[in-house]
Amino acid sequence: MFTPDNIYYPRYYVTKKLSPKAPSLIYVSHPHFVADNFALFRPVLRGIVARRCLQRERRADAPTNRKTGKALSRAGEGRGGLALPRPGSARARDGGWGTRTMDLAHIRNFSIIAHIDHGKTTLSDQLLLRTGTVATRNMEAQHLDSMDLERERGITIKAHPVTMTYRAGNGEDYELNLIDTPGHVDFSYEVSRSLSACEGALLIVDAAQGVEAQTVANVHLAMKQNLTIIPVINKIDLPHANVPLTRQQLEDILAIPADSAIEASAKEGIGIESILEAIVARIPPPKPTGAISLQALCFDSYFDTYKGVVTHVRIFNGELRRGMQVKLLNSGKNYEVKEVGSFNPKPYERPQLEVGETGYVTANIKSPKDVRMGDTFTDARVPSPPLPGYQEIHPMVFSGIYPINTADYEHLKASMAKLQLNDSAFVYQPESSVALGFGFHCGFLGLLHLEIVQERLRREYNLDIIATYPSVIYRVRMSDSLVKEIDNPAFLPDPAFVAEIMEPTVQAFIICPNEYIGDMMALVSEKRGLLDHTETVDTKRVMLTCRLPLNEILIDFHDRIKSLTRGYGSMDYEHGGYQVSDMVKLDILVNGEPVDAFSCIVHRSKAESRGRALAAKLKEVIPRQQFAVAIQAAIGGKVVARETVSAFRKDVTAKCYGGDISRKRKLLEKQKEGKKRMKSIGSVNIPQQAFIEVLKA
Amino acid sequence: MMVPARSLRPNAPKPPSAPIGHLYIHVPFCARKCHYCAFYSETANASLIDQYVTALIRELELVAPDLRPRTVYFGGGTPSLLNLRQWERILDAMGRLDLLGADEWTVETNPATVSLDKAKLLESHGVNRISMGVQSLDQPLLERLGRIHTRDMVFRSFDTLRRAGFDNLNLDLMFAIPGQTMPVWRATLREAIALGSEHLSSYEVIYEEDTPLFQQLKASRLDVDDDLACDMFEELAAQAAAHGYRQYEVANFAKHLGPQPLGEVPDRACRHNVNYWRGGSFYGLGPSATSYVRGVRTKNWSSTHLYCQLLAKGQRAFESTETLSPMSRAGETAAFGLRMNAGWPFDEFLRVTGFDLRVEWRNDMAELERQGLAKLRPDRFQLTDRGLRFADLAAERFLRPFMGSRSRF
């Protein structure tokens, strides 16, 4: 545990003066950079993060210089009187790098946070329209959601920055940088990454739906980052909108002053002007950190075949110019900047990005892995310390992904590398399975994240893949008290040598209408959860806080809440540590052969019912073969469920004459194709669908 | 892969003087559409039928120079729906074009539309085989299937056809109809066999897309009981064999009356259909009909209006054409020929396709034999009785990847 007292503050060492023209610039290096070992810096970052967590209390109206946290000031103190810009000095305010196009006072960086479907994307589109960034005739609904999947599911997965110019009521032009955020529980990491590039956030609440669990979680994230929050009550035009109640909820649940909320209807274009004015008036302008050189936070990236990695950055200090030598502090690698620019929302090149601004940078970075999100670009010659955005991402859900055609392995590998570029939370490493051959063991933030990665592999990379049953990380204490972390059922040690197994838990918040509280409590207890306490949200709704095993909420928890409450319930969670549980490994055998892809770790109380459900599901999805197929579920060699797929007795088109031959041939060709895509376990052909269905069972 | 000698290439032009010996004519009219039927047909309308007859005669004129039919088959639809005068126009045109005199000339009929004078007219022009769409002899099932005829009409029409002089009759029967129990199927089978037709076509209900039956299945109002369907087929095979019918294709049974000894197929087998399964050429005329002429497959538009319009301009009414590469075509020919009990004689296959089964499909044949689905004989490859019930499984193995061209007009 880090406390402010044991934070390690880096020291800087002067090596040489740069040039007579810039006598104030000192070329500094740090032993850790030289050693190229960023790991040594992690305590610093963790310390900063830990300290920020202690500063939970909401910031008062006058913003402090959030990026020049105390840690950095102390680093400044450690410079021993060197001629570095002092925080707050004139040079520090403009980053110490001379003139700029838009002065800092006229830049605002903000995000929009909202519960799914509360209108975030529609509002973003309206802001683009109102500021003239996008002309009405070029408007395509949901401008910022560029992935097909995002449009289809109505969710935002990736963060997109866009720069707008707005002439405010006071007649002055402001540069507004909107950094879009994802809107799902799985992606809170991405949300916080986007938020860390901003000084403020619009909080959108649906006037008809009120505050939802997701809203609570996202506001907590924004508050942790000390952002100015501008509440917007959206959809006021709906007949069942209840604005006063929504204001009351903001105050009661989120401690946001009710009268600070702006009423709007993004769909009807109501209140957009007030929102823009509030952005200018309430959100503080960016302030340089006071470091000695460039500090640019990487908050997103994508891969361009011609330019390599295109990184989205927020300049916290200094400026970023074409031709500049920069260093990525995490990887320690140096690059020459090839291009910088902004988004409007299409990318356009600019001569430089200056302090406070948001945009993109390309630097011939070939490998996605070299740019970790949250990393800091700094001047290679005069490195500054890293910004506190970097955080190791810890995947919570694991699943094996295998190509259906073994020949696709290399293609899958390359595709995953590309996906990872746009999705740093996705991690993978090679593994092999007896049943499925060579594939990858992958880590995800949650189940939606897993689904999205799979679907992108299928659609964008045209891959046929199989995914195994998702797992979490179990901690296994062996008899010799050694603790092993197991995220793959295949590696669960023999129970004879296991003292105890611990599983990860979450603290979940469920908001639902009063009448469903019984259903919710039943669901929580079905999922082996414990209700902590209940709070009243308003006269109609309650919030349940409970502790649940993570593995129980992986598959259908969210869907069940939605269906039990007819869509009115919502859920979010935080990770909540480990607890000892009676976990066992459940194996599935097909004609006596264990199918490792179907193995899973489950709680003993659920093993039998899960085994029966799996076997029954498999019976449904395994097509009849020419011989009978036995499906068994077993715990430690003891069969707990058995199903039989009887042999089929015929496979013939009843009637076939001249006119049908062409059509029948195409049908047969299709069937043949389908069979090729089946996985052969022993002599049993199992279609890909079986794996997917079993995953959902 | 072995490349066949050039002279054996299926594309090698046959002597231009050998005209096509098989003619199919589609009559796309029905009094009412049956619930299981996916063939193209529309509800009858006297003036449209007249236009159709005019267009059909035009199409016959276009292909007649390349046609010397040994078999003719009028299918539908309901060919028997055409009235006497319409039949006369078609038959006259065929006479004028020298298309009469086929060894086997079949006309499909619906038991509700058979009349003695129509039957006599057909018989007098050389029609010598009638296929009657009975489907079932259970009145409630006939109604469920949307058939327009009753069970009594079947018996009456059968007598009428015999009286008109037909000595080669086929009955179409369906089993595994939703709601059909084993006793009901046995009764239908017994009564149909008792009629003493020379030929039986009997097949399991196929749930074709775009049929009311398929919609009902999708809405899960129907149950598909594969085991019952298999039992019904076994009952069919047993009953047919016990009464002198020999199975010669997955769904076809015929008597062998002699005096010649039994050859590849019983002598009352439908030669026209045998030509299909053996990959032979044929002309198919009428809306939606398919032709397969010297390796090129064409399909007419499935619209009587469009068909009539195009033929009025003197054009064939092609909707699409498909030309397979020799190998894909040989694969297809192999696959569909296996539906016949006689299987494929190696020399016949080589003659038709230019490829040797024993070379190109050696492994597939060995594997099927290993599974007990087929027999590899010195002169031929054929599926066993069990293999015939897995004919699609076998067919898939014989298909080769699609290579060739498809186009639409």
Contacts between the chains, C-beta under 8 A, distances in Angstrom:
chain1	res1	chain2	res2	distance
A	624	B	226	7.9
A	626	B	371	7.0
A	626	B	390	7.5
A	648	B	226	6.7
A	649	B	226	6.8
A	649	B	227	6.9
A	649	B	230	4.2
A	649	B	389	6.6
A	650	B	226	7.2
A	650	B	229	7.4
A	650	B	230	5.6
A	650	B	233	7.2
A	650	B	389	4.1
A	650	B	390	6.7
A	651	B	389	7.3
A	651	B	390	4.8
A	651	B	391	7.6
A	651	B	392	4.8
A	651	B	393	4.7
A	652	B	250	5.7
A	652	B	339	8.0
A	652	B	388	6.9
A	652	B	389	5.7
A	652	B	390	6.4
A	652	B	391	4.2
A	652	B	392	5.1
A	653	B	206	7.3
A	653	B	250	7.8
A	653	B	391	7.5
A	653	B	392	5.8
A	654	B	203	3.8
A	654	B	204	4.1
A	654	B	205	7.5
A	654	B	206	5.4
A	654	B	250	7.3
A	654	B	251	5.9
A	655	B	201	7.9
A	655	B	203	4.3
A	655	B	206	6.2
A	655	B	251	5.6
A	656	B	250	7.5
A	656	B	277	7.8
A	656	B	336	6.7
A	656	B	339	6.4
A	657	B	273	6.0
A	657	B	276	5.6
A	658	B	24	6.2
A	658	B	273	7.6
A	658	B	275	7.8
A	658	B	276	3.8
A	658	B	282	6.0
A	658	B	284	6.7
A	658	B	290	6.3
A	658	B	292	6.8
A	659	B	24	7.4
A	659	B	26	7.7
A	659	B	284	6.4
A	659	B	288	7.6
A	659	B	289	6.5
A	659	B	290	4.4
A	661	B	276	6.8
A	661	B	290	7.7
A	661	B	292	7.6
A	661	B	332	6.9
A	661	B	336	5.9
A	662	B	290	6.8
A	662	B	297	5.8
A	662	B	299	7.6
A	662	B	322	6.2
A	664	B	336	7.7
A	665	B	332	5.2
A	665	B	335	7.1
A	665	B	336	7.8
A	665	B	399	6.7
A	668	B	335	6.9
A	668	B	392	6.3
A	668	B	395	5.5
A	668	B	396	5.2
A	668	B	399	5.9
A	669	B	399	6.0
A	669	B	402	6.5
A	671	B	392	7.3
A	671	B	396	6.1
A	672	B	396	4.4
A	672	B	399	6.3
A	675	B	396	7.4
